[in-house]
Amino acid sequence: MEDFYLNSRGLAGYFEAQWFDKFVEDKQVDAITSESKLVPLSFAKSSHCSQVADFITQAVSKNGKPPHAFLGVGAALGRNYYELVQRLDSLKQATLVEPSGMLLNGLKQLLVEEQQVELTY
């Protein structure tokens, strides 16, 4: 399935960038291979989403008014949202907007349907 924003290979890149560490943690992935060699699992880990959530949490705590709602525009596969709700217990409602059908379907698969993702690329 293609859409205006990315193709299946691009979607695979989003899965790797945003969720690979969780796939490893949940034992959905146990090795990375390339044509030349075995790649260490730590190579593909990114702390970006955790750092973004930490930054937002710190900014909110300085304000002194805990948020009750969250709007995520361009949510991609939802990892920033996932990390944020782990840190902000006050959130009761969230609206995630993602114009890419492929990214939105991936987000639903991960966060709504809680399905194991097939990484066949």
LONU-957215 format. One record per residue (C-alpha): residue number from 1; residue in one letter; x, y, z. Coordinates in steps of 0.2 Angstrom, whole numbers, plus 2048, in hexadecimal, padded with zeros to 3 digits. Layout:
N
<atom NUM,'A',<X,Y,Z>>
...
***
This chain:
121
<atom 1,'M',<800,800,800>>
<atom 2,'E',<807,811,7FB>>
<atom 3,'D',<801,822,800>>
<atom 4,'F',<805,834,7FD>>
<atom 5,'Y',<813,835,80A>>
<atom 6,'L',<81D,825,80A>>
<atom 7,'N',<81E,814,803>>
<atom 8,'S',<820,803,80C>>
<atom 9,'R',<833,805,80E>>
<atom 10,'G',<831,816,816>>
<atom 11,'L',<824,80F,822>>
<atom 12,'A',<831,802,827>>
<atom 13,'G',<83D,810,82B>>
<atom 14,'Y',<830,818,836>>
<atom 15,'F',<82D,807,83F>>
<atom 16,'E',<840,806,842>>
<atom 17,'A',<843,817,848>>
<atom 18,'Q',<834,818,854>>
<atom 19,'W',<831,807,85A>>
<atom 20,'F',<840,7FC,857>>
<atom 21,'D',<845,7FC,869>>
<atom 22,'K',<834,7F7,86F>>
<atom 23,'F',<834,7E9,862>>
<atom 24,'V',<845,7E3,869>>
<atom 25,'E',<83E,7E5,87B>>
<atom 26,'D',<82F,7DB,877>>
<atom 27,'K',<839,7CD,86F>>
<atom 28,'Q',<831,7D0,85E>>
<atom 29,'V',<842,7D3,856>>
<atom 30,'D',<851,7C9,85C>>
<atom 31,'A',<85E,7CE,84E>>
<atom 32,'I',<862,7DA,841>>
<atom 33,'T',<86B,7D4,831>>
<atom 34,'S',<871,7DD,822>>
<atom 35,'E',<879,7D6,812>>
<atom 36,'S',<88A,7D9,81A>>
<atom 37,'K',<889,7D4,82C>>
<atom 38,'L',<87F,7D2,83C>>
<atom 39,'V',<87A,7E3,843>>
<atom 40,'P',<87A,7E6,856>>
<atom 41,'L',<868,7E9,85D>>
<atom 42,'S',<86E,7F9,866>>
<atom 43,'F',<873,801,855>>
<atom 44,'A',<861,804,850>>
<atom 45,'K',<85B,80B,861>>
<atom 46,'S',<856,81D,862>>
<atom 47,'S',<852,827,872>>
<atom 48,'H',<84A,835,868>>
<atom 49,'C',<838,832,86D>>
<atom 50,'S',<83C,82F,880>>
<atom 51,'Q',<846,840,87F>>
<atom 52,'V',<837,849,878>>
<atom 53,'A',<82B,842,885>>
<atom 54,'D',<838,847,893>>
<atom 55,'F',<839,858,88C>>
<atom 56,'I',<826,85B,88B>>
<atom 57,'T',<824,853,89C>>
<atom 58,'Q',<830,85F,8A4>>
<atom 59,'A',<829,86E,89B>>
<atom 60,'V',<817,869,8A1>>
<atom 61,'S',<81D,866,8B3>>
<atom 62,'K',<825,878,8B3>>
<atom 63,'N',<814,87F,8AE>>
<atom 64,'G',<80B,877,8BD>>
<atom 65,'K',<7FB,873,8B4>>
<atom 66,'P',<7FB,860,8AF>>
<atom 67,'P',<7F3,85E,89D>>
<atom 68,'H',<7E3,854,89B>>
<atom 69,'A',<7E3,853,888>>
<atom 70,'F',<7F1,850,87B>>
<atom 71,'L',<7F0,855,868>>
<atom 72,'G',<7FE,84C,85D>>
<atom 73,'V',<7FF,853,84C>>
<atom 74,'G',<809,848,840>>
<atom 75,'A',<809,83A,84C>>
<atom 76,'A',<812,82E,840>>
<atom 77,'L',<812,81D,849>>
<atom 78,'G',<80D,825,85A>>
<atom 79,'R',<81D,822,864>>
<atom 80,'N',<81E,834,86B>>
<atom 81,'Y',<80C,832,871>>
<atom 82,'Y',<810,821,879>>
<atom 83,'E',<81F,828,882>>
<atom 84,'L',<815,837,888>>
<atom 85,'V',<807,82E,88F>>
<atom 86,'Q',<813,823,899>>
<atom 87,'R',<819,833,8A2>>
<atom 88,'L',<809,83D,8A3>>
<atom 89,'D',<7FC,835,8AE>>
<atom 90,'S',<7F0,844,8AC>>
<atom 91,'L',<7ED,841,89A>>
<atom 92,'K',<7DB,83B,898>>
<atom 93,'Q',<7D8,83E,885>>
<atom 94,'A',<7E3,83E,876>>
<atom 95,'T',<7E1,843,864>>
<atom 96,'L',<7EE,83D,857>>
<atom 97,'V',<7ED,843,846>>
<atom 98,'E',<7F7,83A,838>>
<atom 99,'P',<7F4,83E,826>>
<atom 100,'S',<7FD,82F,81F>>
<atom 101,'G',<7F2,820,81E>>
<atom 102,'M',<801,814,81F>>
<atom 103,'L',<807,81D,82F>>
<atom 104,'L',<7F6,81E,836>>
<atom 105,'N',<7F3,80B,833>>
<atom 106,'G',<803,807,83B>>
<atom 107,'L',<7FF,812,84A>>
<atom 108,'K',<7EE,809,84C>>
<atom 109,'Q',<7F7,7F8,84A>>
<atom 110,'L',<803,7FC,858>>
<atom 111,'L',<7F9,806,865>>
<atom 112,'V',<7E6,802,862>>
<atom 113,'E',<7E6,7F0,85C>>
<atom 114,'E',<7F6,7EC,865>>
<atom 115,'Q',<7FB,7E0,857>>
<atom 116,'Q',<80C,7D9,854>>
<atom 117,'V',<814,7E2,845>>
<atom 118,'E',<81A,7D8,836>>
<atom 119,'L',<82B,7DF,831>>
<atom 120,'T',<82C,7D8,820>>
<atom 121,'Y',<836,7E4,816>>
***
